Amino acid sequence: MTTPHILAVMGSGETAPTMVTTHRMLASKLPKSARAVLLDTPYGFQENAPELASKAVDYFQTSVNLDLEVAGLTEIIGADSLSVERGLQKVADADYVFAGPGSPTYALRQWSGTSLAGLLNKKLRDGGIVTFASAAALTLGRFTLPVYEIYKVGEDPRWLDGLNILGEIGVNVALIPHYNNAEGGHHDTRYCYMGERRLSILERELPAGVFVLGVDEHTGMVIDLDTETVTVVGKGVVTIRIQGESTQIASGETFSLDRLRDPASATTRNTKQTKISTEKPVTNTSATEAPAIFDNNLREATDRLNNVFTTAIANSDADGAARAALELDDAITGWSGDTLQSDATNHARSVLRSMITRLAEAATGGLRDPRDVLGPYIQVLLDLRAQVRADKRFDLSDIIRDRLIALNIEVRDTPDGAKWGFRTN
């Protein structure tokens, strides 16, 4: 089995359930003896960097059946030169390289002056799979957004020079993951937290021939250099944006790599351009697409399943309630490797414990409608009451009525016969 030549780009969700299918598809293309490396530089500045590396390794082992070796390149500037060379050698020897969240600015600063970009380009030429997601994906283009500096610190919008890995295959872009981000709620955080106003400013600063390439959250773009094709996978869309005009490419679509090399020409020939829109894109299904998971994060999954559970309890659907609880347990496990979760796991566990408590209460009190349980017995008494009334034994009829009232059951005589129900007061 020969090693393929693939560059995979993920907008987010790289260690979440949404990208499992894509990771497995990529891993299936590797030889059995393939070596895989986690490039841990992007989050190397974080105090919990070892924990993030461990979560990524566990995710790939458990969900993808792929063993990742950690490169150990969290810090390159000022680090022991031998350790750095050993880490770079791991990257050089790997058939599969994965990098994900963190800070693109930090990663570029650490990688500057090293052979990292050359190693990745060589891998794509000679054989290998490079998967960059989230912050790491930001560095793949000719230009990179200093996201934290602009969004958190308030610096003026500007570009940094990127690794330009995509430029080596003829795609001249500023690549923006988290393209459809909506965390801002009432303020615009699309385009990796830039929003339309700042992206418009940044776009005007791009030189001729360079365009914006956006990848939605929980969405990927698999560039197969052997077949010269690009396949969009996951939940959202990939967006080609040229001077404010956007073309969306839906999940499941496979197209020629030339469409990214010469997008203006390809757009003119094949695709109707549309203005930037906040409408949700329509997605298609494909063999390489992630499963039908509609949750963007664990908290969203938790809230959805809690609503399903509550509805099931209200409808006396014990099986439906149990399924919702089990699905939430699966969601907690599935999202446990996601490096972008904060307190979502604690929230999910709290809701799951609440579900279990409510199931216990339902088991004690019963989920079946009491009318279904008591109805046959009450009907026997009502039939008996009708008979004694017909025999004018009203004393016996009153005894039956009074005993039912004592049980909080009210009997009403109507032209259509006796009707019963539970008293409300």
FENFENPE-V746322 format. One record per residue. D_FIRST is the distance of its C-alpha to the first C-alpha in Angstrom with 2 decimals. Layout:
# FENFENPE-V746322
d_first=D_FIRST
d_first=D_FIRST
This chain:
# FENFENPE-V746322
d_first=0.00
d_first=3.81
d_first=6.64
d_first=9.06
d_first=12.72
d_first=14.85
d_first=18.37
d_first=19.72
d_first=23.49
d_first=25.49
d_first=29.25
d_first=29.85
d_first=29.02
d_first=25.86
d_first=26.65
d_first=28.51
d_first=27.80
d_first=27.61
d_first=24.24
d_first=22.52
d_first=20.86
d_first=19.49
d_first=18.23
d_first=16.49
d_first=14.90
d_first=13.63
d_first=12.49
d_first=10.55
d_first=8.25
d_first=7.58
d_first=5.55
d_first=8.36
d_first=9.96
d_first=10.34
d_first=13.99
d_first=16.06
d_first=19.55
d_first=22.61
d_first=24.68
d_first=28.11
d_first=30.42
d_first=31.60
d_first=33.54
d_first=34.39
d_first=38.07
d_first=38.43
d_first=40.15
d_first=37.70
d_first=34.58
d_first=33.52
d_first=33.99
d_first=31.89
d_first=29.02
d_first=29.42
d_first=29.46
d_first=26.23
d_first=24.51
d_first=26.04
d_first=25.04
d_first=21.31
d_first=21.58
d_first=23.74
d_first=22.65
d_first=18.95
d_first=17.97
d_first=16.68
d_first=18.53
d_first=19.96
d_first=21.64
d_first=24.76
d_first=25.16
d_first=28.92
d_first=29.94
d_first=32.57
d_first=35.11
d_first=34.59
d_first=38.07
d_first=40.29
d_first=37.65
d_first=37.19
d_first=35.33
d_first=33.38
d_first=32.12
d_first=31.14
d_first=29.24
d_first=27.39
d_first=26.44
d_first=25.31
d_first=23.25
d_first=21.43
d_first=20.66
d_first=19.61
d_first=17.19
d_first=15.65
d_first=12.40
d_first=14.56
d_first=18.31
d_first=20.80
d_first=24.52
d_first=27.22
d_first=30.97
d_first=33.82
d_first=35.69
d_first=34.23
d_first=37.27
d_first=36.76
d_first=33.06
d_first=33.89
d_first=36.78
d_first=34.74
d_first=31.89
d_first=34.43
d_first=34.54
d_first=31.25
d_first=27.97
d_first=26.26
d_first=26.15
d_first=24.91
d_first=22.06
d_first=20.95
d_first=21.37
d_first=19.39
d_first=16.47
d_first=16.61
d_first=16.97
d_first=14.37
d_first=11.62
d_first=12.25
d_first=14.00
d_first=17.77
d_first=19.84
d_first=23.56
d_first=26.19
d_first=29.97
d_first=31.61
d_first=28.48
d_first=27.84
d_first=31.36
d_first=30.47
d_first=27.75
d_first=30.32
d_first=32.88
d_first=35.45
d_first=35.46
d_first=38.05
d_first=39.87
d_first=40.08
d_first=42.03
d_first=44.44
d_first=45.36
d_first=45.29
d_first=46.52
d_first=48.52
d_first=49.95
d_first=49.08
d_first=49.31
d_first=46.23
d_first=44.26
d_first=40.80
d_first=38.98
d_first=36.60
d_first=33.00
d_first=29.83
d_first=29.28
d_first=25.47
d_first=25.83
d_first=28.24
d_first=25.66
d_first=23.94
d_first=27.40
d_first=28.32
d_first=31.70
d_first=32.59
d_first=34.15
d_first=31.75
d_first=33.60
d_first=32.03
d_first=34.35
d_first=35.65
d_first=37.50
d_first=38.80
d_first=42.04
d_first=43.04
d_first=46.16
d_first=47.83
d_first=50.85
d_first=49.58
d_first=46.70
d_first=43.54
d_first=41.09
d_first=38.86
d_first=37.98
d_first=41.66
d_first=43.04
d_first=44.71
d_first=45.77
d_first=48.59
d_first=46.64
d_first=43.58
d_first=45.99
d_first=47.39
d_first=44.00
d_first=42.84
d_first=45.86
d_first=44.87
d_first=41.51
d_first=41.68
d_first=41.36
d_first=37.87
d_first=36.60
d_first=36.42
d_first=35.78
d_first=32.49
d_first=32.97
d_first=30.55
d_first=32.34
d_first=32.21
d_first=29.63
d_first=27.82
d_first=24.63
d_first=23.32
d_first=19.60
d_first=19.29
d_first=16.15
d_first=16.53
d_first=14.03
d_first=16.32
d_first=19.38
d_first=20.27
d_first=21.69
d_first=21.86
d_first=24.66
d_first=24.15
d_first=26.62
d_first=30.37
d_first=31.86
d_first=31.56
d_first=30.55
d_first=33.66
d_first=34.26
d_first=37.73
d_first=39.68
d_first=43.27
d_first=43.80
d_first=42.34
d_first=39.30
d_first=36.72
d_first=34.76
d_first=31.33
d_first=30.87
d_first=28.10
d_first=25.87
d_first=26.39
d_first=23.68
d_first=25.10
d_first=24.53
d_first=24.06
d_first=27.14
d_first=29.20
d_first=28.83
d_first=29.31
d_first=32.54
d_first=33.62
d_first=37.26
d_first=36.67
d_first=34.14
d_first=36.52
d_first=39.44
d_first=37.73
d_first=35.97
d_first=37.13
d_first=40.51
d_first=41.19
d_first=42.81
d_first=44.72
d_first=43.34
d_first=43.86
d_first=43.89
d_first=43.10
d_first=40.13
d_first=37.35
d_first=36.26
d_first=32.67
d_first=30.51
d_first=27.94
d_first=24.26
d_first=21.23
d_first=19.98
d_first=23.50
d_first=24.86
d_first=27.01
d_first=30.61
d_first=31.95
d_first=35.07
d_first=35.95
d_first=35.44
d_first=36.15
d_first=37.36
d_first=41.01
d_first=40.62
d_first=38.91
d_first=41.72
d_first=44.47
d_first=43.03
d_first=42.67
d_first=46.10
d_first=47.58
d_first=45.88
d_first=47.24
d_first=50.73
d_first=50.88
d_first=49.83
d_first=52.57
d_first=55.11
d_first=54.22
d_first=54.42
d_first=50.77
d_first=49.82
d_first=46.39
d_first=45.58
d_first=46.77
d_first=44.71
d_first=41.56
d_first=42.19
d_first=42.63
d_first=39.44
d_first=37.50
d_first=39.00
d_first=37.92
d_first=34.32
d_first=34.71
d_first=35.99
d_first=32.97
d_first=30.53
d_first=32.27
d_first=32.83
d_first=29.91
d_first=31.15
d_first=32.46
d_first=34.91
d_first=36.98
d_first=40.43
d_first=42.97
d_first=41.18
d_first=40.10
d_first=43.70
d_first=44.93
d_first=42.50
d_first=43.49
d_first=47.12
d_first=46.72
d_first=44.89
d_first=47.79
d_first=50.19
d_first=48.45
d_first=48.79
d_first=52.46
d_first=53.15
d_first=51.57
d_first=53.84
d_first=56.83
d_first=55.94
d_first=55.63
d_first=59.06
d_first=60.73
d_first=58.89
d_first=56.77
d_first=58.52
d_first=61.27
d_first=64.55
d_first=66.04
d_first=63.56
d_first=64.42
d_first=68.21
d_first=68.80
d_first=69.53
d_first=72.01
d_first=73.77
d_first=74.08
d_first=75.94
d_first=78.42
d_first=78.82
d_first=79.55
d_first=82.09
d_first=83.61
d_first=83.95
d_first=85.75
d_first=88.25
d_first=88.93
d_first=89.70
d_first=92.10
d_first=93.57
d_first=92.63
d_first=91.89
d_first=92.33
d_first=89.33
d_first=87.39
d_first=88.07
d_first=86.98
d_first=83.59
d_first=83.22
d_first=84.22
d_first=81.79
d_first=78.93
d_first=80.03
d_first=79.95
d_first=76.29
d_first=75.75
d_first=75.59
d_first=77.78
d_first=79.21
d_first=80.45
d_first=82.54
d_first=81.78
d_first=82.99
d_first=79.68
d_first=80.12
d_first=79.34
d_first=76.32
d_first=74.91
d_first=72.75
d_first=72.26
d_first=74.86
d_first=73.56
d_first=76.30
